[in-house]
Amino acid sequence: MHLVWLLGFMGLSGLVNLWLVWFRRPFDVANLRLSAAWQCCNLGGFWIAYVLEPRYGGVIAVPGEHAHVLGMDENVLVFLVAVGRDVGGARRPVRGATCDALTSRY
């Protein structure tokens, strides 16, 4: 059950993030920053669990069910890619994008 509610939470928070970025009026860069911070909190939960795993006796990957890719657990690799995508996307501005361009009608 713990994984199902986590996936439900992350899915619903993703929908809220889409609303913040695409549909909330007026368009504001602050909505983008709020959405990015929210997603970092979701990813941060994994890293907290990973770091504290030895203290609470948890298991990041069930032995025999998860693969190792490039010498690391597949879960860790996927979350590293997700963090890299989010950090890289946050640091790289969209060329030519302004708040005025977001609010214009076609």
N, C-alpha and C positions, 0 to 999 in steps of 0.2 A: 504494500500500500504506500510506503514512503516514497517510492519512485513515481508512482502514478500521480500523487498530489503535487510533487515537485514539477513534473512535466506539465500538469494542468496549470499550475501557477506560472511557469515560464511561458506557456502558450498564451495565456490570457494577458500577461504583462507585455508580451510581444504585440498583441492586438492593440493594447493601450499605446504602446510606443508608435505603432503605425498611425494611430489617430493623432498623436502629438505631432508627428512629422508631416503627415500628408493632409489631414483634414481640419485641424484646429485653426480657428480664425480668431484674430488676425495672425498671419504667418509671422513668426518671430524666431530669431536665432536661439533665443533662450529655450524654446521648445526642443530644439536639436540637442542642446547641451543637457537638458533634463533627461531626454531619451537616452543619450550616451551614458550618463551617470547611472541611470536605472539598469541598463544592460551590464555595466561594469559591476553593479551589485550582484546581479545574477551569476556572472562568471566568478566573482569574488567568493561566493558561497562554496564553489567547488574547490578553490585554492585553499580556503580555510579548512575544509574537510580533509584535503590532501595533506596539508602540513600537520594537522592534529591527529591524523590517522593512528599513529603509534600510541598516542595517549589514551584514546578511547577504544582501541582494539578493533577498529573498522577495517574494511577491505575495499580498496578502490576498484579492484578487478577480481572477479570470482575465478579462482585457479581452474584452468582447463577450459574456460569459456571465453576468455579474452586473449587477444593476440598481442605480441610485442612487435612494434614497428620501429625501425631505426634504434633498437636497443631500449625503447621505453614502452610503457603500457599504452595501449591505444587510446584510452581515455585521456591520459595526460597529453598525448600528441594532439588530439582533437581540440582540447582546451587551449593548448599553446597556439595552435593555428587561429582559433577564435579570438584570443587576446591580441595576437599579432594583427589580425584583420581590423579589430576595433581600434587599437592604438594607431595603426597605420592610417586608417581612414579618418580618424579624428585629427591627426596631425597634418594631413594633406588637404588643403582647401580645394574646393571644386572650382576649376578654372572658369572665370567669368560669372560665377554665381553671386547674386546679391539678393537681399530681401525684396527689392523691387521686382526682380525677375521672377521670384516665387509668387508674387501677388498679381502679376499681370494676367489678363485673360486672353485666350487665343481665339 
